[in-house]
Amino acid sequence: MAAFPDAGLEAYPTGDVLEAARAAVLDAIAALRWQAISTGFVFAGAPLALDDRTQGRIANAVAGLERLPAAATVEWEVSRGVFATFDLSTLQALGAAAFSHVQACFAASRPMMEAAVAAADLDTLAAIDLETGWPS
């Protein structure tokens, strides 16, 4: 379980420790979600990191291939120094897998965030498991 974030709580402007802790937990969940998204997933046997830039490139490559003859392909660096040639259907499958991975990360973070928002005290907030349930 991720450590309960407590750094700087005494300096929260309103002096409300629960709200400061809630904000820190929400920030921690968002950071863990970003880490889970950007760590990526395995596609066609190769690990694929998935940052915003890669997601945009996948969408652009699909759009570009849709405008080309059916036999057209693209070269894709799936991980550092590892290349694959994708046709439109394979690239669409990659895009669908990327979409599913991102959605799974948001779905994993939702109950954590809802629990943090609803927490009535520090003990309840500290009991939220920030590590379990992230897609791998």
N, C-alpha and C positions, 0 to 999 in steps of 0.2 A: 504494500500500500504506500502511496506517495506520502511523504511527511506532510503533516498539517502545516500550511504556510502561516507563519506568525511573525515574520520579520516586519518591523515598522508599525505594528498595530498601535503602539502607544502614541504614535505621531499622527494618527488619523484625525483630520481637522475637526470633526464633530465630537470626538471623544467617545464615539459609540464603537466599542470593541467588537461587538457582534457584526455590525455592518462592515467594519474593516476586514474582519476575518472572512465574511461572506464574499467581499470583493476579491480578496486574495485567493479564495478557493475557486471562484468563477474564472479568474485569470489563469489559475493552474490547470483547470479543466480545458480551457481554450488552448493553452500551450500544449497539453497532452494530445488534444485532437489534432492540432497542426502537425505534431510529431508523427502521429499515426498516419495521417494523410500523406505526408511527405516521405515517410519511410517507404511507402508504396506496397507493391505486391508482386507476385510472380506471374508472368504471362508467357505462355509458350516455352516454359522451362527456364526463363531468364528473369532475374529480379529487375523490377522497373521502379525507379524512384519517381515520385509523383508530386512535384511542386506545381504551383500555379502556371509557371512557364511551360512545363511539359503538358499540362492539361490543355492549354491554349494551342500548343503545337499539334496535339492529336486532333483537336477540332478543326484546325486549319488544314491539316493533311487530309482528313476525311472530305472536307468541302472541296479541296483541290482535286482529289482523285475522282470525286463524283462528276467533275466536269471533263474528265479525260476519257479516252477510249477504255473499254472494259478490261483490256489486258494490261493497263498501266499499273506500275508498282512504285513504291517509294522505298528508299533506304532509311533505316531507322537504327539509331544507336540505343539499344535497349538498356545497356549499362556500359560503363566506361570501357571502351575498346571492343565491345561485343555488338555486332551489327546483325540485323535481320532485314530481309526484303519482305514487304507487306503489300498484298493486293488490297483492293477496296474492302472486301468482306472481312479480311483479317484485321485491317485497321478499324473497321466498324466494331468488330468484336473487342479490340483493344479499348476503344472509346467506351463501349458498354461496360467493360470490366473496370475501367477507371472510374466511371460514374458510380457503379455499384460500390466500389471501395470507398469513395468519398462519402456516399450516402450512409454506408455502414459506420463510418467514423462519426458522422453527425448523430446517427441513431444511438450509438454507444454513449455519446456525451449528453444527450437529452435528459435521461433520468438522473444523471449526476447533477446537472445544472438545475433541474426542477427540485431535486432534494436540497440543494444549496439555497435556492431561493426560499423554499418553505421552512428551512431549519429555524426553530424557535429559540435555540440556545447553542452555545459553543460546543457542548458535548455531542449534540446531534450533528452539527456541522463537521466536527472532527471525525465522526464515525463513517462519513461517506467514503466508500472505497473508490479511489481515483485510478486504480491500476487495472481492475478486472473489467473484462468485456470489450476491450479494444480489438479491432480486427488485426490479424497478423499477416 
